[in-house]
Amino acid sequence: MISGQTSNKKIKRRNKMDNKDLLKRVKEDNVKFLSLQFTDVMGAVKSVDMPIRHLEDVLKDGAWFDGSSVEGFARIQESDMRLKIDPETYAVLPWSATDSKRARVFCDIYTPGGDPFDGDPRGALKRILKKIADRGWKLNIGPEPEFFLFKASDGNGVHPVPHDTGGYFDFSSFDEAVVVRTALMEALDAMGLDVEVGHHEVALGQHEIDFRYADALKAADNVLTLKYTVKAIAAQHGLTASFMPKPVYGINGSGMHCHQSLFDIKSGNNLFFDAKDEAHLSPLAYSFIAGQLEHARALAGVVAPTVNSYKRLVPGYEAPVYIGWAQQNRSALIRIPRYTEGRDKAVRAELRFPDPSSNPYLAFTVMLAAALDGIDKNMKAPKALNNINLYHLDKAERTKLGVTELPGSLAESLKELEKNEVLKSALGEYLFEAYLRAKWEEWDEFRLRVTDYEITKYLETA
């Protein structure tokens, strides 16, 4: 990442809009339809679409929908749910037709009684952010979701074919990958993401588009915006965009490294920075890091949430496997990027094992909960693993250093998550149980499935 935390560009901040402003904007933009968006517990974007003529009524009374049909939401007898629009998330969808222009807003979910719904992933993040706001803090996150562009299927199977043959930061004055990536950046910029750079990643067909860091809620909204925008623009070019962590065997997978820092709301100072410390980290930053390391194995169940996630988290492909932190060392779970003199606000902790298949609202919620546990208990970070390539150490050497490892499967991570009271409290019992139920069902579905590998390996030899 070329960090947004060090950019001199003018920041595109969250729009300061209220209901009156929203009504004015949709008229000025000649919007015909509005998509009311939210996510299910798995992170899939759901949408209730309406003609713009109903907007004033929805702003007043909300929009009702059947929650029993959404993964992780409500039992059939509790099906009625209400969406309340967040006007500050308004954006026109740049790929919509001019004569039927559409815009989107993100929504918060409420019960019929008017209370915030316990199963709303966005609501869970807002709850924990309110806790640190009461302390005078805000969490900034700069996520880096990677993705692949694949050629469209010819109908003869689902095995993906990379769209190009480029490598890490490869340049070409004109090729299909550059054209598509440029179109993606233009669309994302039009939707309010402060796009900084786009580049080819290590693997064939793999790309990354970096946008400026933001407060955690805005950052989570931005991740969802990026994902469905990339998919929509790719489809216009006859391509399939995938945020699957490991879509192709034998090459690098896609991560979503998250650059994190706590800021003082009143002063605007970076609470991670300490000029006197060798690593330029404050005691609060060290405890933040310690908390995330302490809870890393349980965090995996949310930030690396699929069966496929654990095919990315293996040695040899630049993905973290071992639990530790270091300055600049990319084999560590948490990396502290190089400090540049005078850029105190750029001091941050990069958490490297989240991937883009995660629900960003849930991922950021548990990441912050783990960090806060470290801060509140004044945890001490272990010794930094600088100048040590963890992939080159054997188990005995890692044990001597006190370095443990991430779970090796979704099932292993879910077992860790089940017994973690800190993360359970952050998500709330309702959302926690709904998430675990959905993920164990996913594991069982995978466990019972006969794969191509098994047929090739055992059909004739067993």
Disulfide bonds with the S-S distance in Angstrom:
none
